[in-house]
């Protein structure tokens, strides 16, 4: 999700320069190298905030309500 939103935002010439330090999340090491920049941006932009237990779950699947929340937040920044 982060990579899709990041690439679309870049395509639309939105500001994608914000970056967050993901080291606060216990599973930050599981973020794939190809998705690290996008995940850092998505967290800094407030699109992806983690699961509330200190994890991002970057290898997991987003359920419908999580996807809807991310898309809703994305619409607010665009």
Kinemage of the C-alpha trace (Angstrom):
@kinemage 1
@onewidth
@group {chain A} dominant
@subgroup {mainchain}
@vectorlist {calphas} color= white
{ca unk a 1} P 0.000 0.000 0.000
{ca unk a 2} L 2.761 2.432 0.901
{ca unk a 3} L 4.580 1.871 -2.376
{ca unk a 4} L 1.413 2.272 -4.448
{ca unk a 5} L 0.414 5.502 -2.722
{ca unk a 6} L 3.968 6.854 -2.801
{ca unk a 7} L 4.384 6.201 -6.507
{ca unk a 8} L 0.987 7.657 -7.329
{ca unk a 9} L 1.700 10.772 -5.244
{ca unk a 10} L 5.028 11.211 -7.011
{ca unk a 11} L 3.311 10.745 -10.393
{ca unk a 12} L 0.784 13.470 -9.471
{ca unk a 13} L 3.661 15.750 -8.375
{ca unk a 14} L 2.576 15.858 -4.744
{ca unk a 15} L 5.196 16.664 -2.153
{ca unk a 16} L 6.758 13.317 -1.209
{ca unk a 17} L 9.856 14.634 0.542
{ca unk a 18} L 8.761 13.909 4.130
{ca unk a 19} L 10.474 10.962 5.820
{ca unk a 20} L 9.940 9.313 9.189
{ca unk a 21} L 12.370 7.323 11.277
{ca unk a 22} L 10.868 3.848 11.336
{ca unk a 23} L 13.270 2.523 13.958
{ca unk a 24} L 10.653 3.037 16.674
{ca unk a 25} L 8.687 0.121 15.212
{ca unk a 26} L 9.815 -3.292 16.426
{ca unk a 27} L 9.528 -4.842 12.964
{ca unk a 28} L 11.145 -2.032 10.984
{ca unk a 29} L 13.799 -4.486 9.792
{ca unk a 30} L 11.127 -6.398 7.899
{ca unk a 31} L 10.406 -3.488 5.550
{ca unk a 32} L 11.671 -4.573 2.132
{ca unk a 33} L 14.432 -2.430 0.691
{ca unk a 34} L 12.307 -1.552 -2.337
{ca unk a 35} L 9.519 -0.274 -0.037
{ca unk a 36} L 11.593 1.486 2.637
{ca unk a 37} L 11.422 4.978 1.110
{ca unk a 38} L 7.690 4.661 0.482
{ca unk a 39} L 7.002 3.336 3.987
{ca unk a 40} L 9.046 6.124 5.537
{ca unk a 41} L 7.080 8.706 3.519
{ca unk a 42} L 3.712 7.080 4.284
{ca unk a 43} L 4.444 7.138 7.999
{ca unk a 44} L 5.680 10.742 7.911
{ca unk a 45} L 2.570 11.763 5.936
{ca unk a 46} L 0.324 10.066 8.505
{ca unk a 47} L -1.018 7.486 6.074
{ca unk a 48} L 0.380 4.445 7.863
{ca unk a 49} L 0.686 4.683 11.624
{ca unk a 50} L 1.323 1.103 12.652
{ca unk a 51} L -0.881 -1.329 14.508
{ca unk a 52} L -0.807 0.299 17.919
{ca unk a 53} L 1.395 -2.396 19.418
{ca unk a 54} L 4.650 -0.969 18.095
{ca unk a 55} L 4.571 -2.855 14.794
{ca unk a 56} L 4.132 -1.803 11.183
{ca unk a 57} L 3.479 -5.311 9.872
{ca unk a 58} L 5.101 -4.504 6.514
{ca unk a 59} L 4.802 -8.076 5.268
{ca unk a 60} L 1.144 -8.360 6.278
{ca unk a 61} L -2.016 -7.758 4.310
{ca unk a 62} L -4.174 -4.700 4.848
{ca unk a 63} L -7.780 -5.516 5.584
{ca unk a 64} L -10.625 -3.490 4.109
{ca unk a 65} L -10.941 -1.032 6.999
{ca unk a 66} L -7.175 -0.381 7.064
{ca unk a 67} L -7.125 0.186 3.324
{ca unk a 68} L -10.105 2.536 3.545
{ca unk a 69} L -8.409 4.525 6.316
{ca unk a 70} L -5.195 4.860 4.309
{ca unk a 71} L -7.074 5.976 1.187
{ca unk a 72} L -9.133 8.447 3.209
{ca unk a 73} L -5.976 9.952 4.718
{ca unk a 74} L -4.351 10.058 1.288
{ca unk a 75} L -7.298 12.024 -0.120
{ca unk a 76} L -6.833 14.611 2.603
{ca unk a 77} L -3.189 15.275 1.668
{ca unk a 78} L -3.743 15.407 -2.086
